């Protein structure tokens, strides 16, 4: 069972994708979907491989890297 940080990251990603206010608005044809697609790609990576991408763990910091990384 994943830890609370994994569940929290999944919820944050899903809320960002579903929520209508994004960093890049969705009404801009291609640019508006880039941030959603990027986060969806990270989520699919986690669900398929069972671990977060290493660049994301490095961004989150050392303590988080040890808790989330394998």
C-alpha positions in Angstrom: 0.0 0.0 0.0 1.4 3.4 -0.9 2.2 5.9 1.8 0.3 9.0 2.5 2.6 11.1 0.3 1.9 9.0 -2.7 -1.8 9.3 -2.2 -1.5 13.0 -1.7 0.4 13.5 -4.9 -2.1 11.5 -6.9 -5.0 13.5 -5.5 -3.2 16.8 -6.2 -2.5 15.7 -9.8 -6.1 14.6 -10.4 -7.5 17.8 -8.9 -5.2 19.9 -11.0 -6.3 18.1 -14.2 -10.0 18.3 -13.4 -10.1 21.8 -11.9 -10.9 24.4 -14.6 -8.2 26.9 -13.5 -4.8 25.9 -14.7 -1.4 27.4 -15.0 -2.0 27.5 -18.8 -5.7 27.9 -19.5 -7.3 25.0 -21.4 -9.1 27.4 -23.9 -5.7 28.1 -25.5 -5.7 25.2 -28.0 -2.4 23.3 -27.7 -0.5 25.2 -25.0 -3.4 24.8 -22.6 -3.2 21.1 -22.7 0.6 20.8 -22.2 0.5 21.1 -18.4 -2.4 18.7 -18.0 -0.6 16.2 -20.4 2.6 16.5 -18.5 1.0 15.8 -15.2 -1.0 13.0 -16.6 2.2 11.4 -18.0 3.8 11.6 -14.6 0.7 9.9 -13.1 0.7 7.1 -15.7 4.4 6.6 -15.1 3.7 6.1 -11.4 0.8 3.8 -12.0 2.7 1.6 -14.5 6.1 1.4 -12.8 5.1 1.8 -9.1 7.5 4.7 -8.5 7.7 8.4 -9.2 10.2 9.7 -11.8 13.5 10.6 -10.3 13.5 14.2 -11.4 10.3 14.7 -9.5 11.7 13.1 -6.3 14.8 15.4 -6.6 12.6 18.4 -6.9 10.6 17.4 -3.8 13.8 17.1 -1.7 15.9 14.5 0.0 13.5 13.4 2.8 10.7 13.0 0.4 13.0 11.2 -2.0 13.8 8.6 0.6 10.1 8.1 1.5 8.8 7.9 -2.1 11.7 6.5 -3.9 12.5 2.8 -4.2 
